[in-house]
Amino acid sequence: MKQFFLDYFTFNKIERNGVFILCSIILLLLFFDTIVSLVIPHENINYAEFETEIDAFLEQKPKYSPYSKVNKQDVSSTSKNALNPAVFFMFDPNNTSEKQWQSLGLSQKQYSTLNNYLLKGGKFYKKEDLKKIYGISNAQYLLLEPFIRIENQQKQNDFFSNKEKPEMKNEELEKNDIPALLINLNKSDTSDLMKLQGIGPIYSLRIIKYRNALGGFRDINQLLEVYDFTKELVESIKPYIVIDTAAVKKININTCLASDLKRHPYINNWNITNSIVNYRDQHGSYKTIEDIKKSDLVNDELYLKLAPYLSIE
């Protein structure tokens, strides 16, 4: 027993010297830390001003989302129809051709239902009438609604608005003239965007920066997510915007890293991105984009916003 104690609890001369030097260094560090804290006073940082700026920024951030009105029951139908690539443009549902409807993202079956409605004497008197067509979900209607222009309704609006407008001089007409051209929101550069009334160099740079972060726009109302963009400005440029959704860049959820997903503005959360990637690592590759909802952190609203920017191949 004594030999066991001597073997494990005694030190030779070199080991004792080592222990002595180590203890001396520890004591010197403790002493130095105490002296430094006495000589150099600790500076208290006031974060009040920074927190005020954060609060002001959050108040200015647009809370509008074109997808916020979508019901959960529309998600499954939207994943089949509304997420198809589409090119959006101004249209009157009463005289839109089959090819144009297909460009807007409608399937052949949806077009047949809509066309039968018109052939039987049906007519669209207001935008909301399009929701009555069987097969067009509420989510798909919300994507199309900003681009609907019904001729009779528009003439009535113009008649009443013109009655209230004073006659303008030639100089005022030239000043308020808007270029008669269409801007592709997903392919335009700053010079193109600045041709739109109300869009200057700052707004144009913000639009392109947000477009790059998103991967591309699918709905003109996504401009409301751009910092300091107002609904009035979106409405004023809406007739001069087209959106080529085929140009949207997508993230492959079967090969991407969590950091790739986190860079997207609609996620920007490590918990969500990690849950999507971890589920893939544990259960294998995703068979459909909708499978990401198997993650407890991906709800229906987030899925609907994010799905157009994801792919599985």
C-alpha positions as CSV (number, residue, x, y, z in Angstrom):
1,M,0.0,0.0,0.0
2,K,2.8,2.4,0.9
3,Q,4.6,1.6,-2.4
4,F,1.4,2.3,-4.3
5,F,1.1,5.7,-2.6
6,L,4.7,6.5,-3.4
7,D,4.3,5.5,-7.0
8,Y,1.3,7.8,-7.7
9,F,1.5,10.7,-5.2
10,T,5.2,11.6,-5.0
11,F,7.3,13.7,-7.4
12,N,11.0,13.5,-8.3
13,K,13.1,16.7,-8.3
14,I,12.4,17.6,-11.9
15,E,8.6,17.2,-11.5
16,R,8.7,19.3,-8.3
17,N,10.5,22.1,-10.1
18,G,7.9,21.9,-12.9
19,V,5.0,22.1,-10.5
20,F,6.7,25.1,-8.7
21,I,7.2,27.0,-12.0
22,L,3.6,26.2,-13.1
23,C,2.1,27.5,-9.8
24,S,4.3,30.6,-10.0
25,I,3.0,31.4,-13.5
26,I,-0.6,31.0,-12.4
27,L,-0.1,33.3,-9.4
28,L,1.6,35.9,-11.7
29,L,-1.3,35.8,-14.1
30,L,-3.8,36.2,-11.3
31,F,-1.8,39.1,-9.9
32,F,-1.5,40.8,-13.3
33,D,-5.2,40.5,-14.0
34,T,-6.0,42.1,-10.6
35,I,-3.6,45.0,-11.2
36,V,-4.8,45.6,-14.8
37,S,-8.5,45.8,-13.6
38,L,-7.5,48.4,-10.9
39,V,-5.3,50.5,-13.2
40,I,-7.6,50.4,-16.3
41,P,-11.2,51.1,-15.4
42,H,-13.9,49.0,-17.1
43,E,-15.8,51.0,-19.7
44,N,-19.5,50.5,-19.6
45,I,-20.9,50.5,-23.1
46,N,-24.3,52.2,-23.6
47,Y,-26.4,50.3,-26.1
48,A,-29.4,52.6,-25.8
49,E,-28.7,54.5,-29.0
50,F,-28.0,51.3,-31.0
51,E,-31.3,49.8,-29.7
52,T,-33.2,52.9,-30.7
53,E,-31.8,52.6,-34.2
54,I,-32.9,49.0,-34.4
55,D,-36.4,49.8,-33.2
56,A,-36.6,52.6,-35.8
57,F,-35.5,50.2,-38.6
58,L,-38.0,47.5,-37.6
59,E,-40.8,50.0,-37.6
60,Q,-39.9,51.0,-41.2
61,K,-39.6,47.4,-42.4
62,P,-42.6,46.5,-44.6
63,K,-44.8,43.9,-43.0
64,Y,-46.9,43.3,-46.1
65,S,-46.6,40.0,-47.7
66,P,-48.5,39.0,-50.8
67,Y,-48.8,35.5,-49.4
68,S,-50.1,36.4,-45.9
69,K,-53.8,36.0,-47.1
70,V,-53.3,32.4,-48.3
71,N,-55.2,29.8,-46.4
72,K,-53.6,26.5,-45.4
73,Q,-56.1,24.6,-47.5
74,D,-54.7,26.3,-50.7
75,V,-51.1,25.0,-50.1
76,S,-51.5,21.6,-51.8
77,S,-53.2,23.0,-54.9
78,T,-50.7,25.9,-55.1
79,S,-47.8,23.5,-55.1
80,K,-49.3,21.9,-58.3
81,N,-50.4,25.0,-60.2
82,A,-49.2,28.4,-58.9
83,L,-45.6,27.3,-58.6
84,N,-45.3,26.6,-62.3
85,P,-43.0,29.0,-64.2
86,A,-45.0,32.0,-65.4
87,V,-44.4,35.4,-67.1
88,F,-46.7,38.0,-65.6
89,F,-48.1,40.9,-67.6
90,M,-51.2,43.1,-67.6
91,F,-54.3,41.2,-69.0
92,D,-58.0,41.3,-69.2
93,P,-59.4,37.8,-68.4
94,N,-62.4,38.4,-70.8
95,N,-60.1,38.4,-73.9
96,T,-56.9,36.6,-73.0
97,S,-55.8,33.9,-75.4
98,E,-55.0,30.3,-74.5
99,K,-51.3,30.9,-75.1
100,Q,-51.4,34.0,-72.8
101,W,-53.1,32.0,-70.1
102,Q,-50.5,29.3,-70.3
103,S,-47.8,32.0,-70.1
104,L,-49.5,33.2,-66.9
105,G,-49.1,29.7,-65.4
106,L,-52.5,28.1,-65.9
107,S,-52.6,24.5,-66.8
108,Q,-54.6,23.1,-69.8
109,K,-57.3,21.9,-67.5
110,Q,-57.6,25.3,-65.8
111,Y,-57.8,27.0,-69.2
112,S,-60.5,24.6,-70.4
113,T,-62.7,25.3,-67.3
114,L,-62.2,29.1,-67.7
115,N,-62.9,29.0,-71.5
116,N,-66.1,26.9,-70.9
117,Y,-67.3,29.6,-68.5
118,L,-66.8,32.3,-71.2
119,L,-68.4,30.3,-74.0
120,K,-71.5,29.8,-71.9
121,G,-71.9,33.6,-71.6
122,G,-69.9,34.2,-68.5
123,K,-68.0,37.4,-68.0
124,F,-65.5,38.9,-65.6
125,Y,-66.8,42.2,-64.2
126,K,-64.3,42.6,-61.4
127,K,-60.9,41.0,-60.4
128,E,-62.5,38.8,-57.7
129,D,-64.6,37.0,-60.3
130,L,-61.6,35.0,-61.4
131,K,-61.6,33.3,-58.0
132,K,-64.9,31.7,-58.9
133,I,-63.3,29.6,-61.6
134,Y,-63.0,26.0,-60.4
135,G,-59.4,24.9,-60.1
136,I,-57.8,28.4,-59.5
137,S,-56.8,28.5,-55.9
138,N,-56.7,31.5,-53.7
139,A,-52.9,31.5,-53.7
140,Q,-52.8,31.4,-57.5
141,Y,-55.3,34.2,-57.7
142,L,-53.1,36.4,-55.4
143,L,-50.3,36.0,-57.9
144,L,-52.4,37.0,-60.8
145,E,-54.5,39.7,-59.1
146,P,-52.0,42.6,-59.4
147,F,-51.9,42.2,-63.3
148,I,-55.7,41.9,-63.9
149,R,-57.1,44.9,-65.8
150,I,-60.8,44.6,-66.8
151,E,-61.5,47.0,-69.6
152,N,-65.0,48.2,-68.5
153,Q,-64.0,48.6,-64.9
154,Q,-60.8,50.5,-65.9
155,K,-62.8,52.9,-68.1
156,Q,-65.2,53.6,-65.2
157,N,-62.2,54.3,-62.9
158,D,-60.6,56.5,-65.5
159,F,-63.8,58.4,-66.0
160,F,-64.4,59.2,-62.4
161,S,-60.7,60.0,-61.7
162,N,-60.5,62.3,-64.8
163,K,-63.5,64.3,-63.6
164,E,-61.6,65.1,-60.4
165,K,-58.3,66.0,-62.1
166,P,-57.7,69.6,-63.2
167,E,-56.5,70.1,-66.8
168,M,-52.7,70.1,-67.0
169,K,-50.5,72.3,-69.2
170,N,-48.2,70.8,-71.8
171,E,-45.2,71.3,-69.5
172,E,-46.9,69.4,-66.7
173,L,-47.9,66.6,-69.1
174,E,-44.3,66.2,-70.2
175,K,-43.1,66.2,-66.6
176,N,-45.6,63.5,-65.5
177,D,-45.2,61.4,-68.7
178,I,-44.3,57.7,-68.0
179,P,-42.3,55.9,-70.6
180,A,-44.5,53.5,-72.6
181,L,-42.3,50.4,-72.2
182,L,-42.2,47.2,-70.2
183,I,-39.4,46.4,-67.7
184,N,-38.5,42.8,-67.0
185,L,-38.0,42.9,-63.2
186,N,-35.8,39.8,-63.2
187,K,-33.4,40.8,-66.0
188,S,-33.2,44.6,-65.8
189,D,-30.2,46.6,-64.6
190,T,-30.2,49.9,-62.8
191,S,-30.4,52.0,-65.9
192,D,-33.5,50.1,-67.0
193,L,-35.2,50.5,-63.6
194,M,-34.5,54.2,-63.5
195,K,-36.6,54.7,-66.6
196,L,-39.6,54.1,-64.3
197,Q,-41.1,57.2,-62.7
198,G,-40.2,57.3,-59.0
199,I,-37.3,54.9,-59.3
200,G,-33.9,56.6,-58.8
201,P,-30.4,55.2,-58.3
202,I,-31.0,54.3,-54.7
203,Y,-34.2,52.4,-55.3
204,S,-32.8,50.6,-58.4
205,L,-29.8,49.4,-56.4
206,R,-32.0,48.2,-53.6
207,I,-34.2,46.3,-56.0
208,I,-31.3,44.5,-57.7
209,K,-29.7,43.7,-54.3
210,Y,-32.9,42.2,-53.0
211,R,-33.5,40.4,-56.3
212,N,-30.1,38.8,-56.1
213,A,-30.7,37.7,-52.5
214,L,-34.1,36.2,-53.4
215,G,-33.0,34.6,-56.6
216,G,-35.5,36.6,-58.5
217,F,-39.0,38.1,-58.2
218,R,-42.2,36.0,-58.7
219,D,-44.7,38.7,-57.7
220,I,-44.5,42.5,-58.1
221,N,-45.8,42.9,-54.5
222,Q,-42.5,41.4,-53.4
223,L,-41.1,44.9,-54.0
224,L,-42.8,45.9,-50.8
225,E,-40.2,43.8,-49.1
226,V,-37.5,46.1,-50.4
227,Y,-36.5,48.6,-47.8
228,D,-38.5,51.9,-47.8
229,F,-40.6,50.8,-50.8
230,T,-44.2,52.0,-50.5
231,K,-47.5,50.5,-51.8
232,E,-48.2,53.7,-53.7
233,L,-44.9,53.4,-55.6
234,V,-45.6,49.8,-56.5
235,E,-49.0,50.6,-57.8
236,S,-47.6,53.4,-60.0
237,I,-45.1,51.3,-61.7
238,K,-47.1,48.1,-61.9
239,P,-48.4,48.6,-65.5
240,Y,-44.9,48.9,-66.7
241,I,-43.5,45.7,-65.1
242,V,-43.3,42.2,-66.4
243,I,-41.9,39.2,-64.4
244,D,-40.2,36.3,-66.1
245,T,-40.4,33.6,-63.3
246,A,-38.4,31.2,-65.5
247,A,-35.4,33.4,-64.6
248,V,-35.7,32.7,-60.9
249,K,-32.6,30.9,-59.5
250,K,-33.4,28.0,-57.2
251,I,-31.5,26.2,-54.4
252,N,-31.1,22.5,-54.6
253,I,-32.3,21.2,-51.2
254,N,-30.6,17.8,-51.8
255,T,-27.1,19.2,-52.2
256,C,-27.1,22.6,-50.5
257,L,-25.5,23.5,-47.2
258,A,-27.3,25.1,-44.3
259,S,-25.4,28.3,-45.0
260,D,-26.8,28.4,-48.6
261,L,-30.4,28.3,-47.3
262,K,-29.7,30.8,-44.6
263,R,-28.7,33.4,-47.1
264,H,-32.2,33.5,-48.5
265,P,-34.3,36.4,-47.1
266,Y,-37.3,34.1,-46.4
267,I,-35.3,31.9,-44.0
268,N,-32.4,33.7,-42.5
269,N,-32.6,31.4,-39.4
270,W,-30.1,28.8,-38.4
271,N,-32.6,26.6,-36.6
272,I,-34.8,26.3,-39.7
273,T,-32.0,25.8,-42.2
274,N,-30.3,23.2,-39.9
275,S,-33.6,21.3,-39.5
276,I,-34.1,21.1,-43.3
277,V,-30.5,19.8,-43.9
278,N,-30.5,17.5,-40.8
279,Y,-33.8,15.9,-42.0
280,R,-32.2,15.2,-45.4
281,D,-29.1,13.8,-43.8
282,Q,-31.1,11.5,-41.5
283,H,-33.8,10.3,-44.0
284,G,-32.1,10.6,-47.4
285,S,-32.7,13.0,-50.3
286,Y,-36.0,14.8,-50.6
287,K,-38.4,13.3,-53.2
288,T,-40.5,16.4,-53.5
289,I,-40.1,20.0,-52.4
290,E,-43.2,19.7,-50.2
291,D,-41.2,17.2,-48.0
292,I,-39.5,20.0,-46.3
293,K,-42.7,20.5,-44.3
294,K,-41.8,17.3,-42.5
295,S,-39.5,19.5,-40.5
296,D,-41.4,20.9,-37.5
297,L,-40.1,24.4,-38.1
298,V,-41.4,24.7,-41.7
299,N,-45.0,25.9,-41.6
300,D,-47.4,26.3,-44.5
301,E,-46.9,30.0,-44.9
302,L,-43.1,29.7,-45.0
303,Y,-43.3,26.7,-47.4
304,L,-45.6,28.7,-49.8
305,K,-43.1,31.6,-49.9
306,L,-40.0,29.5,-50.1
307,A,-41.1,26.7,-52.5
308,P,-40.7,28.6,-55.7
309,Y,-37.0,29.1,-54.8
310,L,-36.2,25.5,-54.2
311,S,-35.5,22.5,-56.4
312,I,-34.7,18.8,-55.8
313,E,-32.4,18.3,-58.8
